[in-house]
Amino acid sequence: MSDTINLSIRMDRELKEQAENLFSELGMNMTTALNVFVRQSVRQGKIPFEISLAKPNAVTISALEEIADMRAGRIPKQSATVADFAKEMGVTE
């Protein structure tokens, strides 16, 4: 192995503890995990995972669009409860 150096990084204490617990469960320490990350980055020529802003999934997007359509009057509003639905349909108990 080539010469090694010490590297100091700043990290939130709680995050470090969570990471150490995870890496321990995976059978490695923080140093090994960071080396795996850096080796994969160099090997792939990029960050080895997607970094993006949080985006809603397809189900959430569909629900948001449905709400917008209801508010705009393009589709009828849904009943909040089964009892409300029955009342709107004229069903009596």
FENNOR-V839390 format. One record per residue. N is the residue number from 1. RES is the residue in one small letter. SS is DSSP state (a for helix, b for strand, c for the rest). Layout:
# FENNOR-V839390
[[N	RES	SS] [N	RES	SS]]
This chain:
# FENNOR-V839390
[[1	m	c] [2	s	c] [3	d	c] [4	t	c] [5	i	c] [6	n	c] [7	l	c] [8	s	c] [9	i	c] [10	r	c] [11	m	c] [12	d	c] [13	r	a] [14	e	a] [15	l	a] [16	k	a] [17	e	a] [18	q	a] [19	a	a] [20	e	a] [21	n	a] [22	l	a] [23	f	a] [24	s	a] [25	e	a] [26	l	c] [27	g	c] [28	m	c] [29	n	c] [30	m	a] [31	t	a] [32	t	a] [33	a	a] [34	l	a] [35	n	a] [36	v	a] [37	f	a] [38	v	a] [39	r	a] [40	q	a] [41	s	a] [42	v	a] [43	r	a] [44	q	a] [45	g	c] [46	k	c] [47	i	c] [48	p	c] [49	f	c] [50	e	c] [51	i	c] [52	s	c] [53	l	c] [54	a	c] [55	k	c] [56	p	c] [57	n	c] [58	a	a] [59	v	a] [60	t	a] [61	i	a] [62	s	a] [63	a	a] [64	l	a] [65	e	a] [66	e	a] [67	i	a] [68	a	a] [69	d	a] [70	m	a] [71	r	a] [72	a	c] [73	g	c] [74	r	c] [75	i	c] [76	p	c] [77	k	c] [78	q	c] [79	s	c] [80	a	c] [81	t	c] [82	v	a] [83	a	a] [84	d	a] [85	f	a] [86	a	a] [87	k	a] [88	e	a] [89	m	c] [90	g	c] [91	v	c] [92	t	c] [93	e	c]]
